[in-house]
Amino acid sequence: MDYYDFADTDERTLNGALVKNAYCQQEDGELSNYVLLIELKYTPEEWKKVRYNG
């Protein structure tokens, strides 16, 4: 589980400008943080490879 939150950023790029706009909306209470749930499904053998990078 993770939380997505817009952060104040450099707005010299298009992406930065879009994030800055979302940040301002969030600060004004027009947007709120939201929860990201990512379900991972591994077999025990796959999990060992993922966990131990090998």
C-alpha positions as CSV (number, residue, x, y, z in Angstrom):
1,M,0.0,0.0,0.0
2,D,1.3,3.5,-0.8
3,Y,-0.1,7.0,-0.8
4,Y,0.1,9.3,-3.8
5,D,0.6,12.9,-3.0
6,F,1.4,15.8,-5.3
7,A,4.6,17.6,-4.3
8,D,5.6,21.1,-5.1
9,T,7.9,20.8,-8.1
10,D,9.9,22.6,-10.8
11,E,7.4,23.9,-13.3
12,R,9.8,24.5,-16.2
13,T,8.7,21.4,-18.0
14,L,5.2,20.4,-19.1
15,N,5.1,17.5,-16.6
16,G,6.3,19.8,-13.9
17,A,3.7,22.4,-14.7
18,L,0.9,19.8,-14.6
19,V,2.2,18.5,-11.2
20,K,2.5,22.1,-9.9
21,N,-1.1,22.7,-11.0
22,A,-2.3,19.5,-9.1
23,Y,-0.2,20.5,-6.1
24,C,-1.9,23.9,-6.0
25,Q,-5.3,22.2,-6.3
26,Q,-4.4,19.8,-3.5
27,E,-3.3,22.7,-1.3
28,D,-6.6,24.5,-1.9
29,G,-8.5,21.3,-0.9
30,E,-9.8,20.6,-4.4
31,L,-7.8,17.4,-4.6
32,S,-6.9,14.9,-1.9
33,N,-4.4,12.2,-1.4
34,Y,-5.5,8.7,-2.4
35,V,-4.4,5.2,-1.6
36,L,-2.8,2.9,-4.1
37,L,-3.2,-0.8,-3.6
38,I,-1.0,-3.1,-5.7
39,E,-1.6,-6.8,-5.3
40,L,1.5,-8.9,-6.0
41,K,1.1,-12.6,-6.7
42,Y,4.2,-14.8,-6.6
43,T,4.8,-18.4,-6.0
44,P,7.2,-19.1,-3.1
45,E,10.0,-19.8,-5.5
46,E,9.3,-16.5,-7.4
47,W,9.2,-14.6,-4.2
48,K,12.6,-15.8,-3.2
49,K,14.0,-14.6,-6.5
50,V,12.3,-11.2,-6.1
51,R,13.2,-10.8,-2.4
52,Y,16.9,-11.8,-2.8
53,N,17.4,-10.3,-6.3
54,G,18.4,-13.5,-7.8
